[in-house]
């Protein structure tokens, strides 16, 4: 039994209407992908630049007689932004033994230096600024 070429093409889905449908599906998929890509680029581009906060620890002093640690750091933030920082004291096992949230008012200077005393529950061996954020 011999089948005509059209019957074989129909059996295996190679008809002209099937090819047109596949092309349309590919075109629609490409358009949907392009719309989503353009929407994401516009959304990400319009998000804008947020001011960045940079903090660098400059030192610490252990005050064991007062059970406290004095932590010094330098904060860089665009002028006119209130900021808050978490200052921590750690023991030799890197466990937090004291912490404090320090609220810093806005200033017209970009970079400023600070020193804060953190009371501790146990003996500490270091102090640092965990992180800062805009308030």
Rosetta constraint file for C-alpha pairs under 8 A:
AtomPair CA 3 CA 7 HARMONIC 6.20 0.50
AtomPair CA 3 CA 8 HARMONIC 6.54 0.50
AtomPair CA 4 CA 8 HARMONIC 6.48 0.50
AtomPair CA 5 CA 9 HARMONIC 6.15 0.50
AtomPair CA 6 CA 10 HARMONIC 6.10 0.50
AtomPair CA 6 CA 15 HARMONIC 7.97 0.50
AtomPair CA 7 CA 11 HARMONIC 6.07 0.50
AtomPair CA 8 CA 12 HARMONIC 6.38 0.50
AtomPair CA 9 CA 13 HARMONIC 6.06 0.50
AtomPair CA 9 CA 14 HARMONIC 4.80 0.50
AtomPair CA 9 CA 15 HARMONIC 5.92 0.50
AtomPair CA 10 CA 14 HARMONIC 5.85 0.50
AtomPair CA 10 CA 15 HARMONIC 5.59 0.50
AtomPair CA 13 CA 18 HARMONIC 6.57 0.50
AtomPair CA 14 CA 18 HARMONIC 6.32 0.50
AtomPair CA 14 CA 19 HARMONIC 6.84 0.50
AtomPair CA 15 CA 19 HARMONIC 6.46 0.50
AtomPair CA 16 CA 20 HARMONIC 6.32 0.50
AtomPair CA 17 CA 21 HARMONIC 6.20 0.50
AtomPair CA 18 CA 22 HARMONIC 6.17 0.50
AtomPair CA 19 CA 23 HARMONIC 6.20 0.50
AtomPair CA 20 CA 24 HARMONIC 6.23 0.50
AtomPair CA 21 CA 25 HARMONIC 6.19 0.50
AtomPair CA 22 CA 26 HARMONIC 6.17 0.50
AtomPair CA 23 CA 27 HARMONIC 6.10 0.50
AtomPair CA 24 CA 28 HARMONIC 6.05 0.50
AtomPair CA 25 CA 29 HARMONIC 6.03 0.50
AtomPair CA 26 CA 30 HARMONIC 6.14 0.50
AtomPair CA 27 CA 31 HARMONIC 6.22 0.50
AtomPair CA 28 CA 32 HARMONIC 6.16 0.50
AtomPair CA 29 CA 33 HARMONIC 6.15 0.50
AtomPair CA 30 CA 34 HARMONIC 6.13 0.50
AtomPair CA 31 CA 35 HARMONIC 6.16 0.50
AtomPair CA 32 CA 36 HARMONIC 6.23 0.50
AtomPair CA 33 CA 37 HARMONIC 6.10 0.50
AtomPair CA 34 CA 38 HARMONIC 6.09 0.50
AtomPair CA 35 CA 39 HARMONIC 6.07 0.50
AtomPair CA 36 CA 40 HARMONIC 6.15 0.50
AtomPair CA 37 CA 41 HARMONIC 6.22 0.50
AtomPair CA 38 CA 42 HARMONIC 6.16 0.50
AtomPair CA 39 CA 43 HARMONIC 6.06 0.50
AtomPair CA 40 CA 44 HARMONIC 6.00 0.50
AtomPair CA 41 CA 45 HARMONIC 5.91 0.50
AtomPair CA 42 CA 46 HARMONIC 6.00 0.50
AtomPair CA 43 CA 47 HARMONIC 6.24 0.50
AtomPair CA 44 CA 48 HARMONIC 7.92 0.50
AtomPair CA 51 CA 77 HARMONIC 7.18 0.50
AtomPair CA 51 CA 78 HARMONIC 6.34 0.50
AtomPair CA 52 CA 77 HARMONIC 6.31 0.50
AtomPair CA 52 CA 78 HARMONIC 7.36 0.50
AtomPair CA 53 CA 75 HARMONIC 7.41 0.50
AtomPair CA 53 CA 76 HARMONIC 5.93 0.50
AtomPair CA 53 CA 77 HARMONIC 4.91 0.50
AtomPair CA 53 CA 78 HARMONIC 7.78 0.50
AtomPair CA 53 CA 132 HARMONIC 6.88 0.50
AtomPair CA 53 CA 133 HARMONIC 6.57 0.50
AtomPair CA 53 CA 134 HARMONIC 7.46 0.50
AtomPair CA 54 CA 75 HARMONIC 5.93 0.50
AtomPair CA 54 CA 76 HARMONIC 5.02 0.50
AtomPair CA 54 CA 77 HARMONIC 6.54 0.50
AtomPair CA 54 CA 132 HARMONIC 7.80 0.50
AtomPair CA 55 CA 73 HARMONIC 6.97 0.50
AtomPair CA 55 CA 74 HARMONIC 5.75 0.50
AtomPair CA 55 CA 75 HARMONIC 4.63 0.50
AtomPair CA 55 CA 76 HARMONIC 6.26 0.50
AtomPair CA 55 CA 129 HARMONIC 7.71 0.50
AtomPair CA 55 CA 131 HARMONIC 7.35 0.50
AtomPair CA 55 CA 132 HARMONIC 7.06 0.50
AtomPair CA 56 CA 73 HARMONIC 5.60 0.50
AtomPair CA 56 CA 74 HARMONIC 5.30 0.50
AtomPair CA 56 CA 75 HARMONIC 6.69 0.50
AtomPair CA 56 CA 129 HARMONIC 7.72 0.50
AtomPair CA 57 CA 71 HARMONIC 7.77 0.50
AtomPair CA 57 CA 72 HARMONIC 6.15 0.50
AtomPair CA 57 CA 73 HARMONIC 4.18 0.50
AtomPair CA 57 CA 74 HARMONIC 6.32 0.50
AtomPair CA 57 CA 128 HARMONIC 6.22 0.50
AtomPair CA 57 CA 129 HARMONIC 6.35 0.50
AtomPair CA 58 CA 71 HARMONIC 7.97 0.50
AtomPair CA 58 CA 72 HARMONIC 5.42 0.50
AtomPair CA 58 CA 73 HARMONIC 4.83 0.50
AtomPair CA 58 CA 74 HARMONIC 6.72 0.50
AtomPair CA 59 CA 71 HARMONIC 6.09 0.50
AtomPair CA 59 CA 72 HARMONIC 5.20 0.50
AtomPair CA 59 CA 73 HARMONIC 6.88 0.50
AtomPair CA 59 CA 127 HARMONIC 7.87 0.50
AtomPair CA 59 CA 128 HARMONIC 7.84 0.50
AtomPair CA 60 CA 69 HARMONIC 6.81 0.50
AtomPair CA 60 CA 70 HARMONIC 5.44 0.50
AtomPair CA 60 CA 71 HARMONIC 4.41 0.50
AtomPair CA 60 CA 72 HARMONIC 5.94 0.50
AtomPair CA 60 CA 126 HARMONIC 6.62 0.50
AtomPair CA 60 CA 127 HARMONIC 5.67 0.50
AtomPair CA 60 CA 128 HARMONIC 7.34 0.50
AtomPair CA 61 CA 69 HARMONIC 5.76 0.50
AtomPair CA 61 CA 70 HARMONIC 5.03 0.50
AtomPair CA 61 CA 71 HARMONIC 6.61 0.50
AtomPair CA 61 CA 126 HARMONIC 7.83 0.50
AtomPair CA 61 CA 127 HARMONIC 7.85 0.50
AtomPair CA 62 CA 68 HARMONIC 6.59 0.50
AtomPair CA 62 CA 69 HARMONIC 4.75 0.50
AtomPair CA 62 CA 70 HARMONIC 6.48 0.50
AtomPair CA 62 CA 124 HARMONIC 7.34 0.50
AtomPair CA 62 CA 125 HARMONIC 6.88 0.50
AtomPair CA 62 CA 126 HARMONIC 7.24 0.50
AtomPair CA 63 CA 67 HARMONIC 6.03 0.50
AtomPair CA 63 CA 68 HARMONIC 5.23 0.50
AtomPair CA 63 CA 69 HARMONIC 5.61 0.50
AtomPair CA 63 CA 70 HARMONIC 7.32 0.50
AtomPair CA 64 CA 68 HARMONIC 6.25 0.50
AtomPair CA 64 CA 69 HARMONIC 7.82 0.50
AtomPair CA 64 CA 123 HARMONIC 7.03 0.50
AtomPair CA 67 CA 119 HARMONIC 6.08 0.50
AtomPair CA 67 CA 120 HARMONIC 5.63 0.50
AtomPair CA 67 CA 121 HARMONIC 7.44 0.50
AtomPair CA 67 CA 122 HARMONIC 7.44 0.50
AtomPair CA 67 CA 123 HARMONIC 6.79 0.50
AtomPair CA 68 CA 117 HARMONIC 6.52 0.50
AtomPair CA 68 CA 118 HARMONIC 5.44 0.50
AtomPair CA 68 CA 119 HARMONIC 4.24 0.50
AtomPair CA 68 CA 120 HARMONIC 5.30 0.50
AtomPair CA 68 CA 124 HARMONIC 7.82 0.50
AtomPair CA 69 CA 89 HARMONIC 6.53 0.50
AtomPair CA 69 CA 117 HARMONIC 5.64 0.50
AtomPair CA 69 CA 118 HARMONIC 5.25 0.50
AtomPair CA 69 CA 119 HARMONIC 6.51 0.50
AtomPair CA 69 CA 120 HARMONIC 7.31 0.50
AtomPair CA 69 CA 124 HARMONIC 7.31 0.50
AtomPair CA 69 CA 126 HARMONIC 7.39 0.50
AtomPair CA 69 CA 127 HARMONIC 6.27 0.50
AtomPair CA 70 CA 115 HARMONIC 6.68 0.50
AtomPair CA 70 CA 116 HARMONIC 5.61 0.50
AtomPair CA 70 CA 117 HARMONIC 4.27 0.50
AtomPair CA 70 CA 118 HARMONIC 6.23 0.50
AtomPair CA 70 CA 127 HARMONIC 7.16 0.50
AtomPair CA 71 CA 87 HARMONIC 7.43 0.50
AtomPair CA 71 CA 115 HARMONIC 5.47 0.50
AtomPair CA 71 CA 116 HARMONIC 5.40 0.50
AtomPair CA 71 CA 117 HARMONIC 6.27 0.50
AtomPair CA 71 CA 118 HARMONIC 7.54 0.50
AtomPair CA 71 CA 127 HARMONIC 5.61 0.50
AtomPair CA 71 CA 128 HARMONIC 6.15 0.50
AtomPair CA 71 CA 129 HARMONIC 7.65 0.50
AtomPair CA 72 CA 113 HARMONIC 7.32 0.50
AtomPair CA 72 CA 114 HARMONIC 5.60 0.50
AtomPair CA 72 CA 115 HARMONIC 4.18 0.50
AtomPair CA 72 CA 116 HARMONIC 6.53 0.50
AtomPair CA 72 CA 128 HARMONIC 7.86 0.50
AtomPair CA 73 CA 113 HARMONIC 5.77 0.50
AtomPair CA 73 CA 114 HARMONIC 5.47 0.50
AtomPair CA 73 CA 115 HARMONIC 6.48 0.50
AtomPair CA 73 CA 129 HARMONIC 7.20 0.50
AtomPair CA 74 CA 111 HARMONIC 6.86 0.50
AtomPair CA 74 CA 112 HARMONIC 5.70 0.50
AtomPair CA 74 CA 113 HARMONIC 4.34 0.50
AtomPair CA 74 CA 114 HARMONIC 6.29 0.50
AtomPair CA 75 CA 111 HARMONIC 5.56 0.50
AtomPair CA 75 CA 112 HARMONIC 5.40 0.50
AtomPair CA 75 CA 113 HARMONIC 6.19 0.50
AtomPair CA 75 CA 114 HARMONIC 7.68 0.50
AtomPair CA 76 CA 110 HARMONIC 5.39 0.50
AtomPair CA 76 CA 111 HARMONIC 4.21 0.50
AtomPair CA 76 CA 112 HARMONIC 6.52 0.50
AtomPair CA 77 CA 81 HARMONIC 7.07 0.50
AtomPair CA 77 CA 110 HARMONIC 5.36 0.50
AtomPair CA 77 CA 111 HARMONIC 6.54 0.50
AtomPair CA 78 CA 109 HARMONIC 7.66 0.50
AtomPair CA 78 CA 110 HARMONIC 5.30 0.50
AtomPair CA 79 CA 106 HARMONIC 6.69 0.50
AtomPair CA 79 CA 107 HARMONIC 5.55 0.50
AtomPair CA 79 CA 108 HARMONIC 4.63 0.50
AtomPair CA 79 CA 109 HARMONIC 5.70 0.50
AtomPair CA 79 CA 110 HARMONIC 5.53 0.50
AtomPair CA 80 CA 106 HARMONIC 4.80 0.50
AtomPair CA 80 CA 107 HARMONIC 5.47 0.50
AtomPair CA 80 CA 108 HARMONIC 6.02 0.50
AtomPair CA 81 CA 105 HARMONIC 7.41 0.50
AtomPair CA 81 CA 106 HARMONIC 4.76 0.50
AtomPair CA 81 CA 107 HARMONIC 7.14 0.50
AtomPair CA 81 CA 134 HARMONIC 6.64 0.50
AtomPair CA 81 CA 135 HARMONIC 7.49 0.50
AtomPair CA 82 CA 103 HARMONIC 7.67 0.50
AtomPair CA 82 CA 104 HARMONIC 5.96 0.50
AtomPair CA 82 CA 105 HARMONIC 4.78 0.50
AtomPair CA 82 CA 106 HARMONIC 4.40 0.50
AtomPair CA 82 CA 107 HARMONIC 7.93 0.50
AtomPair CA 82 CA 134 HARMONIC 5.91 0.50
AtomPair CA 82 CA 135 HARMONIC 5.42 0.50
AtomPair CA 83 CA 103 HARMONIC 6.06 0.50
AtomPair CA 83 CA 104 HARMONIC 5.06 0.50
AtomPair CA 83 CA 105 HARMONIC 6.46 0.50
AtomPair CA 83 CA 106 HARMONIC 7.14 0.50
AtomPair CA 83 CA 132 HARMONIC 6.84 0.50
AtomPair CA 83 CA 133 HARMONIC 5.64 0.50
AtomPair CA 83 CA 134 HARMONIC 4.45 0.50
AtomPair CA 83 CA 135 HARMONIC 5.22 0.50
AtomPair CA 84 CA 101 HARMONIC 6.68 0.50
AtomPair CA 84 CA 102 HARMONIC 5.50 0.50
AtomPair CA 84 CA 103 HARMONIC 4.33 0.50
AtomPair CA 84 CA 104 HARMONIC 5.64 0.50
AtomPair CA 84 CA 132 HARMONIC 5.52 0.50
AtomPair CA 84 CA 133 HARMONIC 5.58 0.50
AtomPair CA 84 CA 134 HARMONIC 6.42 0.50
AtomPair CA 84 CA 135 HARMONIC 6.47 0.50
AtomPair CA 85 CA 101 HARMONIC 5.60 0.50
AtomPair CA 85 CA 102 HARMONIC 5.19 0.50
AtomPair CA 85 CA 103 HARMONIC 6.57 0.50
AtomPair CA 85 CA 104 HARMONIC 7.77 0.50
AtomPair CA 85 CA 129 HARMONIC 6.94 0.50
AtomPair CA 85 CA 130 HARMONIC 7.41 0.50
AtomPair CA 85 CA 131 HARMONIC 5.73 0.50
AtomPair CA 85 CA 132 HARMONIC 4.06 0.50
AtomPair CA 85 CA 133 HARMONIC 6.54 0.50
AtomPair CA 86 CA 99 HARMONIC 6.87 0.50
AtomPair CA 86 CA 100 HARMONIC 5.72 0.50
AtomPair CA 86 CA 101 HARMONIC 4.55 0.50
AtomPair CA 86 CA 102 HARMONIC 6.32 0.50
AtomPair CA 86 CA 129 HARMONIC 5.81 0.50
AtomPair CA 86 CA 130 HARMONIC 5.44 0.50
AtomPair CA 86 CA 131 HARMONIC 5.69 0.50
AtomPair CA 86 CA 132 HARMONIC 6.40 0.50
AtomPair CA 87 CA 99 HARMONIC 5.50 0.50
AtomPair CA 87 CA 100 HARMONIC 5.27 0.50
AtomPair CA 87 CA 101 HARMONIC 6.31 0.50
AtomPair CA 87 CA 102 HARMONIC 7.24 0.50
AtomPair CA 87 CA 116 HARMONIC 7.82 0.50
AtomPair CA 87 CA 118 HARMONIC 7.30 0.50
AtomPair CA 87 CA 127 HARMONIC 7.39 0.50
AtomPair CA 87 CA 128 HARMONIC 5.84 0.50
AtomPair CA 87 CA 129 HARMONIC 4.37 0.50
AtomPair CA 87 CA 130 HARMONIC 5.89 0.50
AtomPair CA 87 CA 131 HARMONIC 7.76 0.50
AtomPair CA 88 CA 96 HARMONIC 6.61 0.50
AtomPair CA 88 CA 97 HARMONIC 7.69 0.50
AtomPair CA 88 CA 98 HARMONIC 5.70 0.50
AtomPair CA 88 CA 99 HARMONIC 4.19 0.50
AtomPair CA 88 CA 100 HARMONIC 6.50 0.50
AtomPair CA 88 CA 118 HARMONIC 7.06 0.50
AtomPair CA 88 CA 127 HARMONIC 5.60 0.50
AtomPair CA 88 CA 128 HARMONIC 5.42 0.50
AtomPair CA 88 CA 129 HARMONIC 6.07 0.50
AtomPair CA 88 CA 130 HARMONIC 6.50 0.50
AtomPair CA 89 CA 96 HARMONIC 5.84 0.50
AtomPair CA 89 CA 97 HARMONIC 5.69 0.50
AtomPair CA 89 CA 98 HARMONIC 4.95 0.50
AtomPair CA 89 CA 99 HARMONIC 6.10 0.50
AtomPair CA 89 CA 118 HARMONIC 6.82 0.50
AtomPair CA 89 CA 120 HARMONIC 6.87 0.50
AtomPair CA 89 CA 124 HARMONIC 6.15 0.50
AtomPair CA 89 CA 125 HARMONIC 7.60 0.50
AtomPair CA 89 CA 126 HARMONIC 5.80 0.50
AtomPair CA 89 CA 127 HARMONIC 4.23 0.50
AtomPair CA 89 CA 128 HARMONIC 6.47 0.50
AtomPair CA 90 CA 94 HARMONIC 5.21 0.50
AtomPair CA 90 CA 95 HARMONIC 5.29 0.50
AtomPair CA 90 CA 96 HARMONIC 4.58 0.50
AtomPair CA 90 CA 97 HARMONIC 5.47 0.50
AtomPair CA 90 CA 98 HARMONIC 7.08 0.50
AtomPair CA 90 CA 124 HARMONIC 5.36 0.50
AtomPair CA 90 CA 125 HARMONIC 6.21 0.50
AtomPair CA 90 CA 126 HARMONIC 5.41 0.50
AtomPair CA 90 CA 127 HARMONIC 6.05 0.50
AtomPair CA 91 CA 95 HARMONIC 5.54 0.50
AtomPair CA 91 CA 96 HARMONIC 6.71 0.50
AtomPair CA 91 CA 97 HARMONIC 6.45 0.50
AtomPair CA 91 CA 122 HARMONIC 7.52 0.50
AtomPair CA 91 CA 123 HARMONIC 6.38 0.50
AtomPair CA 91 CA 124 HARMONIC 4.22 0.50
AtomPair CA 91 CA 125 HARMONIC 5.11 0.50
AtomPair CA 91 CA 126 HARMONIC 6.69 0.50
AtomPair CA 92 CA 124 HARMONIC 7.01 0.50
AtomPair CA 92 CA 125 HARMONIC 5.96 0.50
AtomPair CA 97 CA 120 HARMONIC 5.38 0.50
AtomPair CA 97 CA 121 HARMONIC 5.45 0.50
AtomPair CA 97 CA 122 HARMONIC 5.84 0.50
AtomPair CA 97 CA 123 HARMONIC 7.67 0.50
AtomPair CA 97 CA 124 HARMONIC 6.77 0.50
AtomPair CA 98 CA 118 HARMONIC 6.30 0.50
AtomPair CA 98 CA 119 HARMONIC 5.88 0.50
AtomPair CA 98 CA 120 HARMONIC 4.40 0.50
AtomPair CA 98 CA 121 HARMONIC 6.24 0.50
AtomPair CA 99 CA 118 HARMONIC 6.20 0.50
AtomPair CA 99 CA 119 HARMONIC 7.50 0.50
AtomPair CA 99 CA 120 HARMONIC 7.69 0.50
AtomPair CA 100 CA 118 HARMONIC 6.40 0.50
AtomPair CA 120 CA 124 HARMONIC 6.99 0.50
